[in-house]
């Protein structure tokens, strides 16, 4: 079974990731890319787990949001 992640833990994790990303600004570009990739993957995993627990079809929601964003740029 997938690890249980509640909303508060997801928010805390997101804040920690944002802080780590800020610290990466002065890092070596190669290591920065690798670390950024790892942190972003952790964040995406957490979001998918939370969506599953809440019964949200994250793929459908994401595609709908992207469509709305694109329409906003076009119009």
N, C-alpha and C positions, 0 to 999 in steps of 0.2 A: 504494500500500500504506500502511496505517496505521503511524504511527511506533511503533517498538519501545519499550516501557516495561517495565522489569523491576520486580520487587517492591520492591527497595531504593529505586529512583527514585520509585515511587509513595508509599512511606512518607515519604521526604524531602519530596516535594511536599506531602503531607498535613500534615506538620509546619510547613512554610513557610506554607501556607494558614491553619492554625490561629493562627500568630503574627500574620499579617496581619489576621485576623478580630478578634483581641484588640485590636490597635491601632485598629481601626475603632470601638470602643466610644464614643469621645469625638468622633466625626465628625458632620458635618451629616447628619441623617436621610436626606435624598434621596440624597446622594452615598454614604452608608453602604449604602443598599439596592442601589444600582447596583453598587458594588464587591463587596458580598457576593454578589450574583447572579453576577457574573463569576467570582469565586473558586470558588464552589460548582459552576459549570458546568465549570471546569477539573478539579476533583476528580472529578466524575461521568464526564467524558470519559476520564480516566486509568483509572478503575475499569472502564469498559466495555472499553477496549483490553486491559487486563490479563486480564480475564475471557475475552475472545475468544482471547487467546494461550494461555490455560490450558485452553481447551475447556469453560469453564463457561457454562451457560445462566443469565446473570445475571437475566434477567426471571423465569424460573421460581424461582430461588433467592430472589429478592426477594419474590415473591408468597407463597412458602411461609413465609418469615420473618415477613412481615406477618400472615399467618393465625395463626401461633403467638403472636405478640405480642397480637393481638386476643383470642384465646382466654385468654391470661393475664390480660387486663383484665376479661373477662367472668366468669371463674370465681373 
